[in-house]
Amino acid sequence: MGIITDMSKAKKQVNSGTIALNKKARHEYFLEDKFEAGIALQGWEIKSIREGKVNIADTYVIIKNGEAYLLGAQIQPLISASTHVVCDPERTRKLLLKKRELDKLIGASERDGYSIVATAMYWKRHLVKLEIYLAKGKKSHDKRDTIKERDWQRQKARIMKHNVR
């Protein structure tokens, strides 16, 4: 009986809720404050997201009229999409945030010069959520430092693994 539950746990871990990642964001920006936002989507977009036809690599968030919008996210329509629905893969999508969160994002982006960057899209129960960060852009020397630190961590792990044996 214990073996069956262990296998079900392994299946749950493999089928994680992550839909899409923006790996480039960690390289390009210093990520500071994290927010979780809902996204206002249409029916065909949900179906495409379930099929994995989404890309958030070059996305960013803008604030307009006191509301947050996601720009640059590409959700490709399915071939079997309905003919009477107009599918725009790169349309601007409204983000659903609380008023306090919006106020913080507006203040930081307008006064302090922060950018708002999307880093991940994932399922939370039956809803699609977007992980966004307040971020400052990195200079080229900062990027080199990050690469150097990552390489050193890898090398250190190899040395420790070799010494344990």
Helices and strands as residue ranges (DSSP letters): H 2-14, E 18-21, H 23-28, E 29-39, H 43-50, E 54-55, E 60-64, E 67-71, E 74-75, E 93-96, H 99-111, E 115-124, E 127-137, H 140-164
